[in-house]
């Protein structure tokens, strides 16, 4: 999973990125501090993998990972090269989903590029630049298609869709809000438009509002209510403070604030939910590992995540869900209760499946 962190200057993007990844991106109280996109790889917290690693005394424990890309603050006119311009818009095209950090805190010591706190205005500013960039991409595509559309019915059909999509964008709407049939959805997926990407809105608040949010957060939720998006409250300052704590210290600190989990945990959960991802597990003496797949993936394709030979020569999968394994205490006990199953090519993987793949190449 690759997530791009975007937002206006000074909304807390780099502070949040630093705390999530401990990658040390420079953070300062002025625009364009992030000159190049910073990339950080973060292990997905998963106590199931840790438990299996201890149970089997695995030599290696490997968590799933999330790649975060911190992209410089966008401003009005970014699509036309203002600020640091299109080079950063290009970086966003490579991510699976966008984490849009929205300023929902007041602090007179931290300047706002537009002079006041208004998260809805900020969202609209960013969206407009992404829309402008998408219009340029679509225009270039339509120019290439125009001649062929005169003689090729299939191209003409796609060109008509592009015209409808263009009108939608020019009205100030993001691409993902356009109603589509399956064929049109396939067209859109090819274009890799910025405004078609899933979005997680990170409402960055002050420490006092970290538990329940505030009026600004509610405005964000109301504004994006009809979008297929995730909204979560985070305090970048708290995340920065706890990023070097061990797990026990972190848990105590969060408990004192009335928080059940860190912003990183909630962000990853939001990303998995938004993108429809789950994890299956493999475990043994050599390694215990979590593998990320799309919900609905069948067993052979899940096996292919480990190695292409596993998919090509797939015979069957021996499966027990983690919850059943944990409740029984061992594979042998789970097998006695009939909870270890042999599954074939049509088996749809479930989150937390501990799996041993049988194959022959």
C-alpha positions as CSV (number, residue, x, y, z in Angstrom):
1,X,0.0,0.0,0.0
2,X,1.4,3.3,-1.1
3,X,-0.1,6.5,0.4
4,X,0.7,10.1,-0.7
5,X,0.4,12.8,2.0
6,X,-0.8,16.1,0.6
7,X,-2.2,19.4,1.8
8,X,-1.6,23.1,1.8
9,X,1.7,24.4,3.3
10,X,1.9,24.4,7.1
11,X,-1.1,22.1,7.8
12,X,1.2,19.5,9.6
13,X,2.0,17.2,6.7
14,X,5.7,16.8,7.3
15,X,5.3,16.7,11.1
16,X,2.8,13.8,10.6
17,X,5.1,12.1,8.1
18,X,8.1,12.4,10.4
19,X,6.2,10.9,13.3
20,X,4.7,8.1,11.2
21,X,7.9,7.1,9.5
22,X,10.7,8.5,11.7
23,X,12.3,9.3,8.4
24,X,13.3,12.8,9.5
25,X,11.8,14.9,6.7
26,X,12.7,18.6,7.4
27,X,9.8,20.4,9.1
28,X,9.6,24.2,9.4
29,X,7.1,27.0,9.7
30,X,7.2,28.1,6.0
31,X,5.9,26.8,2.7
32,X,7.9,24.4,0.5
33,X,10.1,23.0,3.2
34,X,9.7,19.6,1.6
35,X,11.7,20.2,-1.6
36,X,11.7,16.6,-2.8
37,X,9.1,14.0,-2.0
38,X,10.2,12.1,1.1
39,X,9.5,8.4,1.2
40,X,9.2,6.3,4.3
41,X,8.4,2.6,4.8
42,X,6.4,1.6,7.9
43,X,5.6,-1.8,9.2
44,X,1.9,-2.5,9.7
45,X,1.3,-3.2,13.4
46,X,-0.2,-6.7,13.7
47,X,-0.1,-8.6,17.0
48,X,-1.1,-11.8,15.1
49,X,2.3,-12.0,13.4
50,X,4.1,-11.2,16.6
51,X,2.2,-14.0,18.4
52,X,2.9,-16.5,15.7
53,X,6.6,-15.5,15.7
54,X,6.8,-16.2,19.4
55,X,4.7,-19.4,19.2
56,X,6.9,-21.0,16.5
57,X,10.2,-19.3,17.7
58,X,10.5,-18.0,14.1
59,X,14.0,-16.8,13.1
60,X,12.4,-13.9,11.3
61,X,9.1,-12.0,11.8
62,X,8.0,-9.9,8.8
63,X,5.1,-7.5,8.9
64,X,3.2,-6.1,6.0
65,X,4.4,-2.6,5.1
66,X,3.0,0.8,4.0
67,X,4.9,3.2,1.9
68,X,4.3,6.9,2.7
69,X,5.2,9.7,0.3
70,X,5.3,13.2,1.8
71,X,4.6,15.7,-1.0
72,X,5.3,19.4,-0.8
73,X,2.5,21.8,0.1
74,X,0.3,22.6,-2.9
75,X,-1.0,26.1,-3.4
76,X,-3.5,27.8,-5.8
77,X,-2.0,27.6,-9.3
78,X,0.0,24.4,-8.6
79,X,-1.4,22.8,-11.7
80,X,0.0,25.8,-13.7
81,X,3.4,25.6,-12.0
82,X,2.8,27.9,-9.1
83,X,4.7,27.0,-5.9
84,X,6.5,23.8,-6.8
85,X,3.9,22.9,-9.4
86,X,3.3,19.9,-11.5
87,X,6.4,17.9,-10.4
88,X,4.6,17.2,-7.2
89,X,1.2,16.5,-8.9
90,X,3.1,13.8,-10.9
91,X,4.3,12.2,-7.7
92,X,0.7,11.8,-6.5
93,X,-0.2,9.8,-9.6
94,X,2.0,6.9,-8.4
95,X,0.2,6.3,-5.1
96,X,-2.8,4.0,-4.3
97,X,-4.6,6.5,-2.1
98,X,-4.2,10.1,-1.0
99,X,-3.9,11.2,2.6
100,X,-5.2,14.7,2.6
101,X,-4.0,16.5,5.8
102,X,-6.4,19.3,6.7
103,X,-5.6,21.9,9.3
104,X,-8.2,21.8,12.1
105,X,-6.3,23.6,14.8
106,X,-5.7,27.2,15.7
107,X,-2.2,28.4,16.5
108,X,-1.2,32.0,15.9
109,X,2.4,30.9,15.8
110,X,1.9,28.8,12.8
111,X,1.0,30.8,9.7
112,X,-1.7,29.7,7.3
113,X,-1.1,30.4,3.6
114,X,-4.6,31.9,3.3
115,X,-4.5,33.8,6.6
116,X,-7.4,32.0,8.4
117,X,-8.5,28.5,9.4
118,X,-11.1,27.0,7.0
119,X,-10.7,23.3,6.3
120,X,-13.5,23.2,3.7
121,X,-11.9,26.0,1.7
122,X,-8.5,24.2,2.0
123,X,-10.0,21.0,0.7
124,X,-11.6,22.8,-2.2
125,X,-8.3,24.6,-3.0
126,X,-6.4,21.3,-3.3
127,X,-9.2,19.6,-5.2
128,X,-9.4,22.4,-7.7
129,X,-5.7,22.0,-8.5
130,X,-6.1,18.2,-8.9
131,X,-9.1,18.8,-11.2
132,X,-7.1,21.2,-13.3
133,X,-4.3,18.7,-13.7
134,X,-6.8,15.9,-14.6
135,X,-8.4,18.2,-17.2
136,X,-5.0,18.6,-18.9
137,X,-4.4,14.8,-18.9
138,X,-7.8,14.2,-20.3
139,X,-7.4,16.8,-23.0
140,X,-4.2,15.2,-24.2
141,X,-5.9,11.8,-24.3
142,X,-8.9,13.2,-26.3
143,X,-6.7,14.8,-28.9
144,X,-5.0,11.5,-29.5
145,X,-8.4,9.7,-29.8
146,X,-10.2,12.3,-31.9
147,X,-9.2,11.1,-35.4
148,X,-9.7,7.4,-34.7
149,X,-13.1,8.1,-33.1
150,X,-14.4,9.1,-36.6
151,X,-14.0,5.6,-38.0
152,X,-13.8,3.3,-35.0
153,X,-17.0,2.7,-33.0
154,X,-15.3,1.4,-29.9
155,X,-13.0,4.5,-29.8
156,X,-16.0,6.7,-30.5
157,X,-17.7,5.2,-27.5
158,X,-14.8,5.9,-25.2
159,X,-14.4,9.4,-26.6
160,X,-18.1,10.1,-25.8
161,X,-17.3,9.0,-22.2
162,X,-14.3,11.3,-22.1
163,X,-16.6,14.2,-23.1
164,X,-19.0,13.4,-20.3
165,X,-16.1,13.1,-17.8
166,X,-14.6,16.4,-19.1
167,X,-17.9,18.2,-18.5
168,X,-18.0,16.8,-15.0
169,X,-14.5,18.0,-14.2
170,X,-15.0,21.4,-15.7
171,X,-18.0,21.8,-13.4
172,X,-15.6,21.6,-10.5
173,X,-16.4,17.9,-9.6
174,X,-13.8,15.2,-8.8
175,X,-13.8,12.3,-11.2
176,X,-14.7,9.7,-8.6
177,X,-18.2,11.3,-8.0
178,X,-19.2,10.6,-11.6
179,X,-21.7,7.7,-11.9
180,X,-20.2,5.0,-14.0
181,X,-21.1,1.6,-15.4
182,X,-18.6,-1.3,-15.5
183,X,-17.2,-0.4,-18.9
184,X,-16.8,3.3,-18.0
185,X,-15.1,2.2,-14.7
186,X,-12.5,0.3,-16.8
187,X,-11.9,3.4,-18.9
188,X,-11.4,5.6,-15.9
189,X,-9.0,3.1,-14.3
190,X,-6.7,3.4,-17.3
191,X,-6.5,7.2,-17.1
192,X,-4.9,7.3,-13.6
193,X,-6.6,10.6,-12.7
194,X,-5.7,12.2,-9.4
195,X,-9.3,12.9,-8.5
196,X,-10.3,9.3,-9.1
197,X,-8.0,8.1,-6.3
198,X,-9.4,7.1,-2.9
199,X,-8.9,9.8,-0.2
200,X,-8.3,9.6,3.5
201,X,-8.9,13.0,5.2
202,X,-6.5,13.4,8.2
203,X,-8.1,16.2,10.3
204,X,-5.0,17.5,12.2
205,X,-6.1,19.0,15.6
206,X,-4.5,20.3,18.7
207,X,-3.8,18.0,21.7
208,X,-7.0,19.1,23.6
209,X,-9.2,18.0,20.6
210,X,-7.4,14.7,19.9
211,X,-10.0,12.5,21.5
212,X,-13.3,14.1,20.3
213,X,-12.3,16.4,17.5
214,X,-13.8,19.9,17.2
215,X,-16.1,22.1,15.0
216,X,-13.6,22.1,12.2
217,X,-13.5,18.3,12.1
218,X,-17.3,18.2,11.9
219,X,-17.2,20.6,9.0
220,X,-14.8,18.2,7.2
221,X,-17.1,15.2,7.9
222,X,-20.1,17.1,6.6
223,X,-18.4,18.3,3.5
224,X,-17.2,14.8,2.4
225,X,-20.2,12.9,3.7
226,X,-21.3,11.9,0.2
227,X,-17.8,10.8,-0.9
228,X,-16.4,7.3,-0.6
229,X,-13.7,8.6,1.7
230,X,-12.4,8.1,5.2
231,X,-12.0,10.8,7.8
232,X,-10.0,10.4,11.0
233,X,-8.8,12.8,13.7
234,X,-5.1,13.0,14.4
235,X,-2.9,15.3,16.4
236,X,0.5,15.4,14.6
237,X,2.1,16.9,17.6
238,X,1.1,13.9,19.8
239,X,2.3,11.5,17.1
240,X,5.6,13.3,17.0
241,X,5.9,13.1,20.7
242,X,5.3,9.3,21.0
243,X,7.1,8.1,17.9
244,X,10.3,7.2,19.9
245,X,8.4,5.6,22.8
246,X,8.4,1.9,23.3
247,X,5.0,0.1,23.1
248,X,4.4,0.2,26.8
249,X,5.2,3.9,27.2
250,X,3.1,4.7,24.1
251,X,0.1,2.8,25.4
252,X,0.3,4.6,28.8
253,X,0.6,8.0,27.2
254,X,-2.3,7.4,24.9
255,X,-4.4,6.0,27.7
256,X,-3.8,9.2,29.8
257,X,-5.1,11.2,26.8
258,X,-8.2,8.9,26.5
259,X,-7.0,7.5,23.2
260,X,-7.1,3.7,22.4
261,X,-4.6,3.7,19.5
262,X,-2.1,5.9,17.8
263,X,-2.8,7.9,14.7
264,X,-0.5,5.6,12.7
265,X,-2.7,2.6,13.6
266,X,-5.9,4.4,12.7
267,X,-4.4,5.7,9.5
268,X,-3.3,2.2,8.4
269,X,-6.7,0.8,9.3
270,X,-8.4,3.5,7.3
271,X,-6.2,2.8,4.3
272,X,-6.9,-1.0,4.5
273,X,-10.6,-0.3,4.7
274,X,-10.7,2.2,2.0
275,X,-8.7,0.1,-0.5
276,X,-10.4,-3.1,0.5
277,X,-7.2,-4.9,1.7
278,X,-6.8,-7.8,4.1
279,X,-3.8,-9.9,5.4
280,X,-3.2,-13.6,5.4
281,X,-0.5,-15.2,7.4
282,X,2.2,-17.8,7.0
283,X,4.3,-19.1,9.8
284,X,7.0,-21.6,10.8
285,X,10.4,-21.9,12.3
286,X,12.1,-19.9,9.5
287,X,9.6,-17.0,9.3
288,X,6.2,-15.7,10.4
289,X,4.9,-13.2,7.9
290,X,1.8,-11.1,7.0
291,X,0.9,-10.8,3.3
292,X,-1.4,-8.0,2.0
293,X,-4.0,-8.9,-0.6
294,X,-7.3,-7.5,-1.9
295,X,-10.4,-8.7,-0.2
296,X,-12.0,-11.4,-2.5
297,X,-8.7,-12.8,-3.6
298,X,-8.8,-16.6,-4.3
299,X,-6.2,-19.0,-2.8
300,X,-4.1,-19.5,-6.0
301,X,-3.6,-15.7,-6.5
302,X,-2.8,-15.3,-2.8
303,X,-0.2,-18.1,-3.2
304,X,1.2,-16.1,-6.1
305,X,2.0,-13.2,-3.7
306,X,4.6,-15.5,-2.1
307,X,6.0,-16.9,-5.4
308,X,4.7,-17.2,-8.9
309,X,5.5,-20.9,-8.8
310,X,3.0,-21.3,-5.9
311,X,0.2,-20.0,-8.1
312,X,1.2,-21.8,-11.3
313,X,1.5,-25.2,-9.5
314,X,-1.2,-24.7,-6.9
315,X,-2.8,-27.9,-5.6
316,X,-4.6,-26.9,-2.4
317,X,-4.3,-24.7,0.7
318,X,-4.3,-25.9,4.3
319,X,-6.1,-23.1,6.2
320,X,-6.9,-22.3,9.8
321,X,-8.1,-18.8,10.8
322,X,-5.9,-17.0,13.4
323,X,-8.8,-16.7,15.9
324,X,-9.5,-20.4,15.8
325,X,-5.8,-21.2,16.1
326,X,-5.3,-18.9,19.1
327,X,-8.4,-20.2,20.8
328,X,-7.3,-23.8,20.4
329,X,-3.7,-23.2,21.3
330,X,-2.1,-25.3,18.5
331,X,-2.6,-26.6,15.0
332,X,-3.1,-30.1,16.3
333,X,-5.9,-29.0,18.6
334,X,-7.5,-27.0,15.8
335,X,-7.3,-30.0,13.5
336,X,-9.0,-32.2,16.2
337,X,-11.9,-29.8,16.2
338,X,-12.2,-29.8,12.4
339,X,-11.0,-26.1,12.2
340,X,-8.1,-26.8,9.8
341,X,-9.5,-27.1,6.3
342,X,-8.2,-28.2,2.9
343,X,-9.3,-25.6,0.3
344,X,-9.1,-25.6,-3.4
345,X,-8.8,-23.1,-6.3
346,X,-12.1,-21.4,-5.7
347,X,-11.5,-20.6,-2.0
348,X,-11.7,-16.9,-1.2
349,X,-9.2,-15.9,1.4
350,X,-10.3,-14.4,4.7
351,X,-8.5,-11.9,6.9
352,X,-6.3,-13.7,9.4
353,X,-6.1,-17.0,7.5
354,X,-3.0,-18.9,8.5
355,X,-2.2,-20.8,5.3
356,X,0.1,-23.5,4.1
357,X,0.1,-23.8,0.3
358,X,0.7,-27.1,-1.5
359,X,2.0,-26.9,-5.0
360,X,3.8,-28.8,-7.7
361,X,5.7,-27.3,-10.6
